[in-house]
């Protein structure tokens, strides 16, 4: 259950891509998980500034059951996933009307 927000982010990104970039659904859908993990690893390995590491969704996951869940992070990721899915649905409805 701890990684569910990242899975929702991937789904939201894939729906967004389906509406606006249909040829890149797999790439955009995998970006939150694969790109976020890679960003976290690189930021930790290179001693990058703290704000660079916070761009990764994995930074906002708690070490459950050791620590309580990061509710603001979970809510933020689920909100972003919902917004991406809504934008993707809008793009999908108008996809055939674009030139």
Backbone as a printed PyTorch tensor [residue, N CA C, xyz], in Angstrom:
tensor([[[  0.8200,  -1.1960,   0.0000],
         [  0.0000,   0.0000,   0.0000],
         [  0.8650,   1.2620,   0.0000]],

        [[  2.1110,   1.1440,   0.4500],
         [  2.9710,   2.3110,   0.5580],
         [  3.3350,   2.8780,  -0.8210]],

        [[  3.4810,   2.0330,  -1.8220],
         [  3.8720,   2.5020,  -3.1540],
         [  2.6780,   2.7480,  -4.0690]],

        [[  1.4740,   2.6090,  -3.5530],
         [  0.2740,   2.8420,  -4.3610],
         [  0.2370,   4.2400,  -4.9740]],

        [[  0.6480,   5.2980,  -4.2780],
         [  0.6380,   6.6210,  -4.9140],
         [  1.5420,   6.7030,  -6.1520]],

        [[  2.6660,   5.9970,  -6.1360],
         [  3.5480,   6.0230,  -7.3080],
         [  2.9150,   5.2420,  -8.4510]],

        [[  2.2530,   4.1410,  -8.1380],
         [  1.5320,   3.4060,  -9.1820],
         [  0.4120,   4.2620,  -9.7650]],

        [[ -0.2780,   5.0140,  -8.9160],
         [ -1.3270,   5.9150,  -9.4020],
         [ -0.7300,   7.0230, -10.2600]],

        [[  0.4450,   7.5230,  -9.8850],
         [  1.1230,   8.5320, -10.6970],
         [  1.4760,   7.9760, -12.0750]],

        [[  1.9430,   6.7410, -12.1180],
         [  2.2540,   6.1080, -13.4000],
         [  1.0000,   5.9580, -14.2540]],

        [[ -0.1010,   5.5520, -13.6430],
         [ -1.3570,   5.4100, -14.3680],
         [ -1.8450,   6.7650, -14.8740]],

        [[ -1.7830,   7.7850, -14.0280],
         [ -2.1940,   9.1190, -14.4430],
         [ -1.3420,   9.6410, -15.5900]],

        [[ -0.0300,   9.4070, -15.5210],
         [  0.8690,   9.8400, -16.5920],
         [  0.5690,   9.0870, -17.8870]],

        [[  0.2610,   7.7980, -17.7840],
         [ -0.0640,   7.0180, -18.9770],
         [ -1.3800,   7.4880, -19.6040]],

        [[ -2.3640,   7.8080, -18.7840],
         [ -3.6290,   8.3260, -19.3200],
         [ -3.4040,   9.6910, -19.9660]],

        [[ -2.5720,  10.5260, -19.3360],
         [ -2.2330,  11.8100, -19.9320],
         [ -1.5980,  11.6080, -21.3100]],

        [[ -0.6560,  10.6820, -21.3890],
         [  0.0110,  10.4200, -22.6610],
         [ -0.9490,   9.8380, -23.6930]],

        [[ -1.8940,   9.0300, -23.2580],
         [ -2.8620,   8.4670, -24.1920],
         [ -3.6790,   9.5600, -24.8620]],

        [[ -3.9830,  10.6080, -24.1100],
         [ -4.7560,  11.7050, -24.6730],
         [ -3.9450,  12.6730, -25.5090]],

        [[ -2.6940,  12.9030, -25.1550],
         [ -1.9090,  13.9390, -25.8130],
         [ -0.7250,  13.4190, -26.6110]],

        [[ -0.1110,  12.3360, -26.1890],
         [  1.0740,  11.7810, -26.8630],
         [  0.9190,  10.2720, -27.0130]],

        [[ -0.0170,   9.8160, -27.8510],
         [ -0.3350,   8.3820, -27.8680],
         [  0.8360,   7.4670, -28.2250]],

        [[  1.8250,   7.9650, -28.9190],
         [  2.9690,   7.1110, -29.2770],
         [  3.9560,   6.9460, -28.1310]],

        [[  3.8000,   7.7300, -27.0720],
         [  4.7490,   7.6940, -25.9630],
         [  4.0990,   7.2160, -24.6650]],

        [[  3.0190,   6.4420, -24.7550],
         [  2.2980,   6.0150, -23.5520],
         [  3.1980,   5.2130, -22.6210]],

        [[  3.9250,   4.2520, -23.1470],
         [  4.7720,   3.4090, -22.2920],
         [  5.8860,   4.2240, -21.6420]],

        [[  6.5130,   5.0980, -22.4050],
         [  7.6110,   5.9020, -21.8720],
         [  7.1190,   6.8720, -20.8040]],

        [[  6.0630,   7.5980, -21.0860],
         [  5.5450,   8.5750, -20.1240],
         [  4.9390,   7.8680, -18.9090]],

        [[  4.2930,   6.7320, -19.1290],
         [  3.6980,   5.9910, -18.0190],
         [  4.7370,   5.4320, -17.0550]],

        [[  5.8980,   5.0820, -17.5680],
         [  6.9540,   4.5270, -16.7120],
         [  7.8160,   5.6050, -16.0770]],

        [[  7.6990,   6.8290, -16.5450],
         [  8.5710,   7.9020, -16.0750],
         [  8.5050,   8.1670, -14.5730]],

        [[  7.3310,   8.2270, -13.9340],
         [  7.3320,   8.4810, -12.4890],
         [  8.0680,   7.4110, -11.6840]],

        [[  7.9320,   6.1650, -12.0690],
         [  8.5920,   5.0970, -11.3080],
         [ 10.0710,   4.9740, -11.6760]],

        [[ 10.3520,   4.7580, -12.9500],
         [ 11.7360,   4.5430, -13.3730],
         [ 12.5630,   5.8250, -13.2590]],

        [[ 12.0150,   6.9170, -13.7530],
         [ 12.7350,   8.1800, -13.6900],
         [ 12.8890,   8.6850, -12.2720]],

        [[ 11.8530,   8.5050, -11.4590],
         [ 11.9240,   8.9360, -10.0680],
         [ 12.9630,   8.1520,  -9.2840]],

        [[ 13.0280,   6.8500,  -9.5230],
         [ 14.0260,   6.0310,  -8.8410],
         [ 15.4340,   6.4120,  -9.2840]],

        [[ 15.6040,   6.5730, -10.5970],
         [ 16.9110,   6.9510, -11.1200],
         [ 17.3400,   8.3200, -10.5930]],

        [[ 16.4070,   9.2590, -10.5330],
         [ 16.7140,  10.5900, -10.0040],
         [ 17.1320,  10.5120,  -8.5430]],

        [[ 16.4430,   9.7070,  -7.7650],
         [ 16.7930,   9.5840,  -6.3500],
         [ 18.1720,   8.9690,  -6.1720]],

        [[ 18.4650,   7.9330,  -6.9420],
         [ 19.7680,   7.2750,  -6.8270],
         [ 20.8860,   8.2220,  -7.2400]],

        [[ 20.6990,   8.9360,  -8.3380],
         [ 21.7420,   9.8530,  -8.8080],
         [ 21.9170,  11.0180,  -7.8330]],

        [[ 20.8080,  11.5500,  -7.3260],
         [ 20.9010,  12.6670,  -6.3750],
         [ 21.6190,  12.2450,  -5.0960]],

        [[ 21.3300,  11.0360,  -4.6250],
         [ 22.0150,  10.5500,  -3.4150],
         [ 23.4880,  10.2520,  -3.6790]],

        [[ 23.7940,   9.7340,  -4.8610],
         [ 25.1670,   9.3420,  -5.1770],
         [ 26.0770,  10.5290,  -5.4380]],

        [[ 25.5200,  11.6160,  -5.9500],
         [ 26.3520,  12.7560,  -6.3290],
         [ 26.3020,  13.8960,  -5.3180]],

        [[ 25.6500,  13.6640,  -4.1980],
         [ 25.4830,  14.7180,  -3.1930],
         [ 24.8740,  15.9840,  -3.7890]],

        [[ 23.8680,  15.8020,  -4.6060],
         [ 23.1690,  16.9290,  -5.2240],
         [ 22.4370,  17.7270,  -4.1470]],

        [[ 22.0650,  18.9660,  -4.4470],
         [ 21.3020,  19.7370,  -3.4610],
         [ 20.0290,  19.0080,  -3.0420]],

        [[ 19.5720,  19.3070,  -1.8440],
         [ 18.4220,  18.5990,  -1.2760],
         [ 17.1780,  18.7160,  -2.1590]],

        [[ 16.9670,  19.8740,  -2.7680],
         [ 15.7560,  20.0810,  -3.5560],
         [ 15.7180,  19.1770,  -4.7910]],

        [[ 16.8750,  18.7750,  -5.3070],
         [ 16.9000,  17.8740,  -6.4670],
         [ 16.3460,  16.5100,  -6.0670]],

        [[ 16.7230,  16.0360,  -4.9100],
         [ 16.2280,  14.7450,  -4.4350],
         [ 14.7400,  14.7460,  -4.1470]],

        [[ 14.2050,  15.8970,  -3.7460],
         [ 12.7700,  15.9530,  -3.4300],
         [ 11.8980,  15.9170,  -4.6710]],

        [[ 12.4700,  16.0170,  -5.8620],
         [ 11.6860,  15.9010,  -7.0890],
         [ 11.2580,  14.4570,  -7.3530]],

        [[ 11.9360,  13.5120,  -6.7580],
         [ 11.5970,  12.1010,  -6.9240],
         [ 10.4060,  11.7410,  -6.0440]],

        [[  9.4210,  11.0250,  -6.5950],
         [  8.2950,  10.6190,  -5.7500],
         [  8.7000,   9.6410,  -4.6540]],

        [[  9.7880,   8.9360,  -4.8400],
         [ 10.2270,   7.9790,  -3.8280],
         [ 10.7020,   8.6710,  -2.5570]],

        [[ 11.0910,   9.9250,  -2.6640],
         [ 11.5090,  10.6870,  -1.4900],
         [ 10.3430,  10.8840,  -0.5340]],

        [[  9.1490,  10.9160,  -1.0620],
         [  7.9600,  11.2020,  -0.2610],
         [  7.2810,   9.9420,   0.2820]],

        [[  7.9400,   8.8010,   0.1240],
         [  7.4370,   7.5650,   0.7220],
         [  8.0690,   7.3800,   2.0910]],

        [[  7.2810,   6.9220,   3.0220],
         [  7.8060,   6.6720,   4.3680],
         [  8.3710,   5.2560,   4.4340]],

        [[  9.2670,   5.0460,   5.3480],
         [  9.8370,   3.7190,   5.5660],
         [  8.8660,   2.9200,   6.4360]],

        [[  7.7260,   2.5940,   5.8680],
         [  6.6790,   1.8740,   6.5950],
         [  7.1510,   0.4510,   6.8210]],

        [[  6.9810,  -0.1900,   7.9350],
         [  6.2480,   0.1790,   9.1310],
         [  7.0980,   0.8950,  10.1620]],

        [[  8.3560,   1.2180,   9.8370],
         [  9.2210,   1.9230,  10.7810],
         [  8.7060,   3.3200,  11.1210]],

        [[  8.1690,   3.9960,  10.1260],
         [  7.6930,   5.3660,  10.3160],
         [  6.2530,   5.4700,   9.8220]],

        [[  5.5810,   6.4780,  10.2880],
         [  4.2080,   6.7140,   9.8400],
         [  4.2220,   7.1700,   8.3820]],

        [[  3.1680,   6.8680,   7.6340],
         [  3.1130,   7.3170,   6.2360],
         [  3.2030,   8.8370,   6.1230]],

        [[  3.7830,   9.2870,   5.0380],
         [  3.9080,  10.7210,   4.7560],
         [  2.6210,  11.1710,   4.0690]],

        [[  1.6180,  11.5080,   4.8690],
         [  0.2880,  11.8230,   4.3160],
         [  0.2920,  13.0080,   3.3680]],

        [[  1.0040,  14.0940,   3.6400],
         [  1.0270,  15.1840,   2.6460],
         [  1.6240,  14.7340,   1.3140]],

        [[  2.6640,  13.9110,   1.3580],
         [  3.2530,  13.3920,   0.1280],
         [  2.2940,  12.4860,  -0.6250]],

        [[  1.6010,  11.6210,   0.1070],
         [  0.6240,  10.7150,  -0.5130],
         [ -0.5000,  11.5120,  -1.1620]],

        [[ -1.0160,  12.4940,  -0.4390],
         [ -2.1120,  13.3060,  -0.9690],
         [ -1.6480,  14.1020,  -2.1820]],

        [[ -0.4410,  14.6240,  -2.1380],
         [  0.0960,  15.3650,  -3.2740],
         [  0.2470,  14.5040,  -4.5150]],

        [[  0.7690,  13.2870,  -4.3360],
         [  0.9330,  12.3980,  -5.4860],
         [ -0.4080,  11.9530,  -6.0510]],

        [[ -1.3720,  11.6470,  -5.1720],
         [ -2.6930,  11.2480,  -5.6550],
         [ -3.4040,  12.4080,  -6.3420]],

        [[ -3.2020,  13.6220,  -5.8610],
         [ -3.7810,  14.7940,  -6.5210],
         [ -3.1690,  14.9950,  -7.8960]],

        [[ -1.8610,  14.8540,  -7.9870],
         [ -1.1840,  14.9860,  -9.2840],
         [ -1.6370,  13.8900, -10.2410]],

        [[ -1.8080,  12.6660,  -9.7430],
         [ -2.2690,  11.5680, -10.5880],
         [ -3.6800,  11.8320, -11.1040]],

        [[ -4.5510,  12.3410, -10.2430],
         [ -5.9190,  12.6580, -10.6550],
         [ -5.9310,  13.7700, -11.6990]],

        [[ -5.1020,  14.7980, -11.4950],
         [ -5.0380,  15.9020, -12.4530],
         [ -4.5020,  15.4230, -13.8010]],

        [[ -3.4730,  14.5850, -13.7930],
         [ -2.9420,  14.0550, -15.0450],
         [ -3.9720,  13.2070, -15.7740]],

        [[ -4.7060,  12.3880, -15.0280],
         [ -5.7370,  11.5530, -15.6460],
         [ -6.8560,  12.4130, -16.2350]],

        [[ -7.2470,  13.4650, -15.5320],
         [ -8.3000,  14.3450, -16.0460],
         [ -7.8330,  15.0690, -17.3070]],

        [[ -6.6040,  15.5700, -17.3030],
         [ -6.0750,  16.2180, -18.4990],
         [ -5.9510,  15.2410, -19.6620]],

        [[ -5.5860,  14.0180, -19.3620],
         [ -5.5120,  12.9920, -20.3990],
         [ -6.8720,  12.6580, -20.9740]],

        [[ -7.8860,  12.6150, -20.1140],
         [ -9.2460,  12.3430, -20.6040],
         [ -9.7370,  13.4770, -21.4960]],

        [[ -9.4030,  14.7100, -21.1360],
         [ -9.7780,  15.8460, -21.9800],
         [ -9.0670,  15.7540, -23.3270]],

        [[ -7.7940,  15.4530, -23.3000],
         [ -7.0430,  15.3010, -24.5450],
         [ -7.5590,  14.1560, -25.3890]],

        [[ -7.9640,  13.0670, -24.7540],
         [ -8.4780,  11.9150, -25.4890],
         [ -9.8020,  12.2460, -26.1750]],

        [[-10.6280,  13.0190, -25.5240],
         [-11.9230,  13.3990, -26.1200],
         [-11.7250,  14.2630, -27.3590]],

        [[-10.6840,  15.0670, -27.3760],
         [-10.4450,  15.9740, -28.4930],
         [ -9.3280,  15.5030, -29.4130]],

        [[ -8.8900,  14.2810, -29.2380],
         [ -7.7300,  13.7890, -29.9880],
         [ -7.9770,  13.7480, -31.4870]],

        [[ -9.1430,  13.3380, -31.9320],
         [ -9.4330,  13.2330, -33.3570],
         [ -9.7270,  14.5870, -33.9930]],

        [[ -9.9420,  15.6190, -33.1990],
         [-10.2580,  16.9370, -33.7280],
         [ -9.0070,  17.7750, -33.9940]],

        [[ -7.8570,  17.3410, -33.4690],
         [ -6.6200,  18.0710, -33.6890],
         [ -6.0740,  17.7800, -35.0790]],

        [[ -5.3500,  18.7230, -35.6050],
         [ -4.7600,  18.5130, -36.9340],
         [ -3.3170,  18.1350, -36.8290]]])
